[in-house]
């Protein structure tokens, strides 16, 4: 019975020359044993079997007649589909009429109907047989979804049918999906393996670069003495049974903060002492201790624990004979507290710590035997640029070569002076660079002066010197400090616009007092002036033409010694 709800489309009129396979003619199967070459472009007028329509095999014994050309408007039943019989209740003579080419549904054959002998191949007329013979020699297009072994040498496109139904993944592939360039697309596993190889390669590269950088950095740290991760103990406690102000109690608290310096240079080497100023690794010592290092020497610092690290000079000043070096990578530094040297009195007990003759952690004791002792040291260069002028604390605590730069401590383990020079038998006062021993005359830079200089060296890299702006006659043998007539360069001895000129000083004047302290020489005047800061106001007693007068002067500043 026809289905009333589904109209059957009327087949369009076939083009002239088109071969129409009559209903009931089965499609011929291709011969699987012979490879099928790709069909060339058909010549004009050659019959081409559309995709989806089974190609007819030629039947040698029975020619298949060509179906007659249908009349206009006649519905053409597709090949392989049985013709629908007209309904029994209402026969339509001449076929159903369609309105505006409306499709008329084609009836289906009953599932239980027996096979009709019409399914057998019908004989073809001579013309059709000729066409079928030509088609057999032409390239046959395999039906979509046809199974069978893939012909050799066909490549990845051998089984691809662009007209087949379904996604490309559902069709057989030659050697995997292709890109537009023809290169095979990597599978998920290949991409993962490639990513792993790339990650391993980058890891190795980063590791190599890191190792190289680490090696260079390590060499630099080793060469510069950085790092080391030295951990120092806290300040020592007073031993049991000892008073805090005893020598043993003072030494126990101070020793962890005292260091020994070994300095090597191009022409000489030496040993000295220093002590920790702050937690940033700054260490205060004497200039003449680190001077042999020059610009290319080395300085090593050894703590009381035996740990040794490299140090660099932060700043130094020959006029005050002070220098600051710095260490890095040292943890647990304990700075020594600084006292007040102006509060020291003659007879106060003191303790000196240092490394005389490279004997580290040596402790000696004594008293303050004098104050404001003017001393000069250095002068090897001959031009006076290396001469230090110190208004020193004098002590009888044994100080020997190697003690230079070490602390002089009061009874509360506070620094009151920096051991700098000794006087030995048969030698004048000077730094302890010689090998003569102590005779009980040691000299220390007052800590109040050292504190100011150390702050300037750390903050600015250099120190300023207070000056009065005059040139002194250092050969004058009279009592006092005489202002020279001319400067060393032949100019005026009193600098124009300087502090001395503003105070009214002239060449030939003799300065006999600074404040209330008597001055006996040019060196003593310099020492007294260096004990003050630039900008301080001083009262000077000046002798001019046999008459004494007092002048008020504000100290200037100079970076030169």
HUHUNOR-V733901 format. One record per residue. RES is the residue in one letter. SS is DSSP state (a for helix, b for strand, c for the rest). Layout:
res=RES ss=SS
res=RES ss=SS
This chain:
res=X ss=c
res=X ss=c
res=X ss=c
res=X ss=c
res=X ss=c
res=X ss=c
res=X ss=c
res=X ss=c
res=X ss=c
res=X ss=c
res=X ss=c
res=X ss=c
res=X ss=c
res=X ss=c
res=X ss=c
res=X ss=c
res=X ss=c
res=X ss=c
res=X ss=c
res=X ss=c
res=X ss=c
res=X ss=c
res=X ss=c
res=X ss=c
res=X ss=c
res=X ss=c
res=X ss=c
res=X ss=c
res=X ss=c
res=X ss=c
res=X ss=c
res=X ss=c
res=X ss=c
res=X ss=c
res=X ss=c
res=X ss=c
res=X ss=c
res=X ss=c
res=X ss=c
res=X ss=c
res=X ss=c
res=X ss=c
res=X ss=c
res=X ss=c
res=X ss=c
res=X ss=c
res=X ss=c
res=X ss=c
res=X ss=c
res=X ss=c
res=X ss=c
res=X ss=c
res=X ss=c
res=X ss=c
res=X ss=c
res=X ss=c
res=X ss=c
res=X ss=c
res=X ss=c
res=X ss=c
res=X ss=c
res=X ss=c
res=X ss=c
res=X ss=b
res=X ss=c
res=X ss=c
res=X ss=c
res=X ss=c
res=X ss=c
res=X ss=c
res=X ss=c
res=X ss=c
res=X ss=c
res=X ss=c
res=X ss=c
res=X ss=c
res=X ss=c
res=X ss=c
res=X ss=c
res=X ss=c
res=X ss=c
res=X ss=c
res=X ss=c
res=X ss=c
res=X ss=c
res=X ss=c
res=X ss=c
res=X ss=c
res=X ss=c
res=X ss=c
res=X ss=c
res=X ss=c
res=X ss=c
res=X ss=c
res=X ss=c
res=X ss=c
res=X ss=c
res=X ss=c
res=X ss=c
res=X ss=c
res=X ss=c
res=X ss=c
res=X ss=c
res=X ss=c
res=X ss=c
res=X ss=c
res=X ss=c
res=X ss=c
res=X ss=c
res=X ss=c
res=X ss=c
res=X ss=c
res=X ss=c
res=X ss=c
res=X ss=c
res=X ss=c
res=X ss=a
res=X ss=a
res=X ss=a
res=X ss=c
res=X ss=c
res=X ss=c
res=X ss=c
res=X ss=b
res=X ss=c
res=X ss=a
res=X ss=a
res=X ss=a
res=X ss=a
res=X ss=a
res=X ss=a
res=X ss=a
res=X ss=a
res=X ss=a
res=X ss=a
res=X ss=a
res=X ss=a
res=X ss=c
res=X ss=c
res=X ss=c
res=X ss=c
res=X ss=c
res=X ss=c
res=X ss=c
res=X ss=c
res=X ss=c
res=X ss=c
res=X ss=c
res=X ss=c
res=X ss=c
res=X ss=c
res=X ss=c
res=X ss=c
res=X ss=c
res=X ss=c
res=X ss=c
res=X ss=c
res=X ss=c
res=X ss=c
res=X ss=c
res=X ss=c
res=X ss=c
res=X ss=c
res=X ss=c
res=X ss=c
res=X ss=c
res=X ss=c
res=X ss=a
res=X ss=a
res=X ss=a
res=X ss=c
res=X ss=c
res=X ss=c
res=X ss=c
res=X ss=c
res=X ss=c
res=X ss=c
res=X ss=b
res=X ss=c
res=X ss=c
res=X ss=c
res=X ss=c
res=X ss=c
res=X ss=b
res=X ss=c
res=X ss=c
res=X ss=c
res=X ss=a
res=X ss=a
res=X ss=a
res=X ss=a
res=X ss=a
res=X ss=a
res=X ss=a
res=X ss=a
res=X ss=a
res=X ss=a
res=X ss=a
res=X ss=a
res=X ss=a
res=X ss=a
res=X ss=a
res=X ss=a
res=X ss=a
res=X ss=a
res=X ss=a
res=X ss=a
res=X ss=a
res=X ss=a
res=X ss=a
res=X ss=a
res=X ss=a
res=X ss=a
res=X ss=a
res=X ss=a
res=X ss=a
res=X ss=a
res=X ss=a
res=X ss=a
res=X ss=a
res=X ss=a
res=X ss=a
res=X ss=a
res=X ss=a
res=X ss=c
res=X ss=c
res=X ss=c
res=X ss=c
res=X ss=c
res=X ss=b
res=X ss=b
res=X ss=c
res=X ss=c
res=X ss=c
res=X ss=c
res=X ss=c
res=X ss=c
res=X ss=c
res=X ss=c
res=X ss=c
res=X ss=c
res=X ss=c
res=X ss=c
res=X ss=c
res=X ss=c
res=X ss=c
res=X ss=a
res=X ss=a
res=X ss=a
res=X ss=a
res=X ss=a
res=X ss=a
res=X ss=a
res=X ss=a
res=X ss=a
res=X ss=a
res=X ss=a
res=X ss=b
res=X ss=b
res=X ss=b
res=X ss=b
res=X ss=b
res=X ss=b
res=X ss=b
res=X ss=c
res=X ss=c
res=X ss=c
res=X ss=c
res=X ss=b
res=X ss=b
res=X ss=b
res=X ss=b
res=X ss=b
res=X ss=b
res=X ss=b
res=X ss=b
res=X ss=c
res=X ss=c
res=X ss=c
res=X ss=c
res=X ss=c
res=X ss=b
res=X ss=b
res=X ss=b
res=X ss=b
res=X ss=c
res=X ss=a
res=X ss=a
res=X ss=a
res=X ss=a
res=X ss=a
res=X ss=a
res=X ss=a
res=X ss=c
res=X ss=c
res=X ss=c
res=X ss=c
res=X ss=b
res=X ss=b
res=X ss=b
res=X ss=b
res=X ss=b
res=X ss=c
res=X ss=c
res=X ss=c
res=X ss=c
res=X ss=c
res=X ss=b
res=X ss=b
res=X ss=b
res=X ss=b
res=X ss=b
res=X ss=b
res=X ss=b
res=X ss=b
res=X ss=b
res=X ss=b
res=X ss=c
res=X ss=c
res=X ss=c
res=X ss=c
res=X ss=b
res=X ss=b
res=X ss=b
res=X ss=b
res=X ss=b
res=X ss=c
res=X ss=c
res=X ss=c
res=X ss=b
res=X ss=b
res=X ss=c
res=X ss=c
res=X ss=c
res=X ss=c
res=X ss=c
res=X ss=c
res=X ss=b
res=X ss=c
res=X ss=c
res=X ss=a
res=X ss=a
res=X ss=a
res=X ss=c
res=X ss=c
res=X ss=c
res=X ss=c
res=X ss=c
res=X ss=b
res=X ss=b
res=X ss=b
res=X ss=b
res=X ss=b
res=X ss=b
res=X ss=c
res=X ss=a
res=X ss=a
res=X ss=a
res=X ss=c
res=X ss=c
res=X ss=c
res=X ss=b
res=X ss=b
res=X ss=b
res=X ss=b
res=X ss=b
res=X ss=b
res=X ss=b
res=X ss=b
res=X ss=b
res=X ss=b
res=X ss=b
res=X ss=b
res=X ss=b
res=X ss=b
res=X ss=b
res=X ss=b
res=X ss=c
res=X ss=c
res=X ss=c
res=X ss=c
res=X ss=c
res=X ss=c
res=X ss=c
res=X ss=c
res=X ss=c
res=X ss=c
res=X ss=b
res=X ss=b
res=X ss=b
res=X ss=b
res=X ss=b
res=X ss=b
res=X ss=b
res=X ss=b
res=X ss=c
res=X ss=c
res=X ss=c
res=X ss=c
res=X ss=c
res=X ss=c
res=X ss=c
res=X ss=c
res=X ss=c
res=X ss=c
res=X ss=c
res=X ss=b
res=X ss=b
res=X ss=b
res=X ss=c
res=X ss=c
res=X ss=c
res=X ss=c
res=X ss=c
res=X ss=b
res=X ss=b
res=X ss=b
res=X ss=b
res=X ss=b
res=X ss=b
res=X ss=b
res=X ss=b
res=X ss=b
res=X ss=c
res=X ss=c
res=X ss=c
res=X ss=c
res=X ss=c
res=X ss=b
res=X ss=b
res=X ss=b
res=X ss=c
res=X ss=c
res=X ss=c
res=X ss=c
res=X ss=c
res=X ss=c
res=X ss=c
res=X ss=c
res=X ss=c
res=X ss=c
res=X ss=b
res=X ss=b
res=X ss=b
res=X ss=b
res=X ss=b
res=X ss=a
res=X ss=a
res=X ss=a
res=X ss=a
res=X ss=a
res=X ss=a
res=X ss=a
res=X ss=a
res=X ss=a
res=X ss=a
res=X ss=a
res=X ss=a
res=X ss=a
res=X ss=a
res=X ss=c
res=X ss=c
res=X ss=c
res=X ss=c
res=X ss=b
res=X ss=b
res=X ss=b
res=X ss=c
res=X ss=c
res=X ss=b
res=X ss=c
res=X ss=b
res=X ss=c
res=X ss=c
res=X ss=c
res=X ss=c
res=X ss=c
res=X ss=c
res=X ss=c
res=X ss=c
res=X ss=b
res=X ss=b
res=X ss=b
res=X ss=c
res=X ss=c
res=X ss=b
res=X ss=c
res=X ss=c
res=X ss=c
res=X ss=c
res=X ss=c
res=X ss=b
res=X ss=c
res=X ss=b
res=X ss=c
res=X ss=c
res=X ss=c
res=X ss=c
res=X ss=a
res=X ss=a
res=X ss=a
res=X ss=a
res=X ss=a
res=X ss=c
res=X ss=c
res=X ss=c
res=X ss=c
res=X ss=c
res=X ss=c
res=X ss=b
res=X ss=b
res=X ss=b
res=X ss=b
res=X ss=b
res=X ss=c
res=X ss=c
res=X ss=b
res=X ss=b
res=X ss=c
res=X ss=c
res=X ss=c
res=X ss=a
res=X ss=a
res=X ss=a
res=X ss=a
res=X ss=a
res=X ss=a
res=X ss=a
res=X ss=a
res=X ss=a
res=X ss=c
res=X ss=c
res=X ss=c
res=X ss=c
res=X ss=c
res=X ss=c
res=X ss=b
res=X ss=b
res=X ss=b
res=X ss=b
res=X ss=b
res=X ss=b
res=X ss=b
res=X ss=b
res=X ss=c
res=X ss=c
res=X ss=b
res=X ss=b
res=X ss=b
res=X ss=b
res=X ss=b
res=X ss=b
res=X ss=b
res=X ss=b
res=X ss=c
res=X ss=b
res=X ss=b
res=X ss=b
res=X ss=c
res=X ss=c
res=X ss=c
